[in-house]
Amino acid sequence: MTLDRVKTDQIVEIERINGGWSIRQRLNQLGLFVGCRITIKRCSAFGGPLVIQYNNSQVAIGRGMAAHIQVKVDEDTES
């Protein structure tokens, strides 16, 4: 599953980043890397950026970038 398909208030873990060097570098600059656990705080049904929270920080990620991030949903938050 990709990050752009995750629902609000779910906790996910980054499994893989599909993309070139520049997208991996940009995500690393934000502190997002494989193994990082993040919470989806806001995602609009009609597009727009996703607001994610990790390490007491909130960041907006565009849908295009989120589509390159493979995640797995934390079993404790699935409902």
ChimeraX attribute file (.defattr): number of C-alpha atoms within 10 A of each C-alpha:
attribute: neighborCount
match mode: 1-to-1
recipient: residues
	/A:1	12
	/A:2	18
	/A:3	24
	/A:4	22
	/A:5	13
	/A:6	19
	/A:7	17
	/A:8	15
	/A:9	16
	/A:10	18
	/A:11	23
	/A:12	22
	/A:13	19
	/A:14	19
	/A:15	17
	/A:16	16
	/A:17	20
	/A:18	15
	/A:19	12
	/A:20	9
	/A:21	8
	/A:22	9
	/A:23	15
	/A:24	19
	/A:25	13
	/A:26	12
	/A:27	15
	/A:28	12
	/A:29	10
	/A:30	11
	/A:31	12
	/A:32	18
	/A:33	18
	/A:34	14
	/A:35	12
	/A:36	14
	/A:37	19
	/A:38	22
	/A:39	20
	/A:40	21
	/A:41	17
	/A:42	16
	/A:43	21
	/A:44	11
	/A:45	7
	/A:46	5
	/A:47	10
	/A:48	14
	/A:49	17
	/A:50	23
	/A:51	17
	/A:52	21
	/A:53	18
	/A:54	15
	/A:55	10
	/A:56	5
	/A:57	10
	/A:58	14
	/A:59	14
	/A:60	15
	/A:61	18
	/A:62	14
	/A:63	16
	/A:64	12
	/A:65	20
	/A:66	20
	/A:67	17
	/A:68	18
	/A:69	24
	/A:70	19
	/A:71	25
	/A:72	16
	/A:73	18
	/A:74	14
	/A:75	10
	/A:76	8
	/A:77	10
	/A:78	10
	/A:79	5
